[in-house]
Amino acid sequence: MKIFRWIALILFMTLPLLSTGCGTTHEADGVEVDINFQGHGVKSFPLTVEPLFQATLVALKNLKLKVDDISDDGENRQINVKTDELHIIIDVMEIGLKISRLRVKAQEKGFFSSDYNEEMAVEIIKETSLVVEASGHTHY
């Protein structure tokens, strides 16, 4: 019975380590972008939601990606972009007083497709970071 308790304790303590949200980190032009286990690009910025949202719209325009739909629930914003090959969902989320997170899900189109395009997610976040930096804000 005592060994069962030790095994349960070890399993309970290692479970959070196994379920962390970051899978890999990509670097593009000096901008680090985390790719989580679902294949989504994620990056935090020392900004409130509104300036990050505006920078994301400028970045999409720079990349010649057309915004299909925007939804807003007050604190968080979601931008939908559709191309011939991809369906892109960009979430701009408030995670602190002056910290926001950008999450980009670029999924290949198709009924049975569950493949994510990490390169597009990294490119959108990199371009957004460059727009944020050009506007006078710094990123980490």
Buried (B, 14 or more C-beta within 10 A) or exposed (E): EEEEEEEEEEEEEEEEEEEEEEBEEBEBEEBBBBBBEEBBBBBBBBBBBEBBBBBBBBBBEEBEBEBEEEEEEEEBBBBEBBBEEBBBBBBBBBEEEEBBBBBBBBBEEEEEEEEBBBEBBBBBBBBBBBBBBEEEBEBE
